[in-house]
Amino acid sequence: MDTARSGEDDGLSVTALGTGASALDNGRASVGYVVHVDEEPRLLVDAGGGTAGRLSDARIDLTALDAVLLGHLHIDHTADLPAIVKAAYQQGRGDRPLEVYGPAGNAAQPGTEAWISTLFDAESGAYGYLSDFVERYADGELSHPTTEIDAVAGRDDAVTRVYDRDGVTVDAIPVVHGRVPTLAYRVAANGASITFSGDYAAETDNVARLADGSDVLVQHRLLEAGADGPKTELHPLPEEVGRIARDAGVGTLAVSHVGRDDREALESALETVREAFDGRIVVLDDLVDIAPDGTVLETQEIRETGSGSGASRRRSEAFVFAGERSDS
């Protein structure tokens, strides 16, 4: 694919671990991403089924992660978190906490704190043995301080700064995803920013507000043009995605959480997106890195962190939409 520059000196990149949805028949893991800052893995965004294995493929150092950001608590966004937590301590995390950020609950869904407790509480958690395991066999202490964020979307929601540390900031805003409390996140560092839409229906302008001016918008799901029925209460239509990307003024729209791999159907939906948005559009694959300038490269197993940064990587086969502007 044609690119203007490598983007590697921006000091911010994202490894797409998984780019699929719930079905396991298209060669994609469910969604999950690692945000690297200055080539160090800092944040894990979602942890759907298959992402633990992809972390191994990418040789990412789990002891270096500072925090986990969960958009919502559906299985295809969280199923591998227990395996990742155990591996982080088994690989030498020691007494360093792994912070977890996620939505507060409502009547339909427990909040992140209760959900984490259900998994890991030493007395009553499904994986309660893990505290003893970490202490006895990994010479550490299981610690996962949890921060809940209001995730009830309204008409005039504020963008909230939820994380600010060592040059990295994370902002969040609630989005609509059926009855389930859900968040979108924006990560910024070194003058660049990448927004993760999470799963959302375009019932508010919150994704556009959060993503305003972002270098990259990682867009979850793309329904077929003219789709109707229950899924439209969970995900946006292509024309809505195009409008949101245009209104936010993002540089690159990176499509992920792909529910199908019918190239013709996907390109047809992207044609509709292009009617409103004339920026760069890419469709992500598992185990690619995307930089703020929209460059997409294969993740490579290099350096102690396995961060995937390096000029020797081959360009990814993740396709760039054929209608992109020639100056992209």
Order of alpha helices (4+ residues) and beta strands (2+ residues): beta-beta-beta-alpha-beta-alpha-alpha-beta-alpha-alpha-beta-beta-beta-beta-beta-alpha-beta-alpha-beta-alpha-beta-beta-beta
